[in-house]
Amino acid sequence: MERGRVERAARMYSTNEAASRALGIEPRSFSRLCRRYGIETPYARRLRERR
């Protein structure tokens, strides 16, 4: 999966589940790809914004 697609989905959607569904992959795979590419997940973004 291309980094650009993963990055765009992470920015567009408010949950990891929604982003992974849009990409057609499992949420765990989405999280793993984000970790590999150094992309902040929607979940991590929400936690950061709450602080």
C-alpha positions as CSV (number, residue, x, y, z in Angstrom):
1,M,0.0,0.0,0.0
2,E,1.3,3.4,-1.0
3,R,2.3,5.9,1.8
4,G,0.3,8.7,0.2
5,R,-3.0,6.7,0.3
6,V,-2.5,5.8,3.9
7,E,-1.5,9.3,4.9
8,R,-4.5,10.8,3.1
9,A,-6.9,8.4,4.7
10,A,-5.4,9.1,8.2
11,R,-6.1,12.8,7.6
12,M,-9.6,12.5,6.1
13,Y,-11.2,10.1,8.5
14,S,-11.9,10.6,12.2
15,T,-11.4,7.0,13.3
16,N,-8.9,4.3,12.4
17,E,-11.8,2.0,11.6
18,A,-13.3,4.4,9.1
19,A,-9.9,5.0,7.5
20,S,-9.1,1.3,7.2
21,R,-12.6,0.6,5.8
22,A,-12.0,3.3,3.1
23,L,-8.8,1.6,2.1
24,G,-10.3,-1.9,2.2
25,I,-8.0,-3.3,4.8
26,E,-8.3,-4.4,8.5
27,P,-7.9,-1.8,11.2
28,R,-4.9,-3.6,12.6
29,S,-3.2,-3.5,9.2
30,F,-4.0,0.2,8.9
31,S,-2.4,0.9,12.3
32,R,0.7,-1.2,11.4
33,L,1.1,0.7,8.1
34,C,0.9,4.1,9.9
35,R,3.5,2.9,12.4
36,R,5.8,1.8,9.5
37,Y,5.5,5.1,7.6
38,G,5.5,7.3,10.7
39,I,2.0,8.6,10.1
40,E,-0.2,9.9,13.0
41,T,-3.4,7.8,13.2
42,P,-6.8,9.4,13.7
43,Y,-6.9,7.9,17.2
44,A,-3.5,9.3,18.1
45,R,-4.5,12.7,16.7
46,R,-7.7,12.8,18.9
47,L,-5.6,11.9,22.0
48,R,-3.1,14.7,21.2
49,E,-5.9,17.3,20.6
50,R,-7.5,16.5,23.9
51,R,-4.3,17.3,25.9
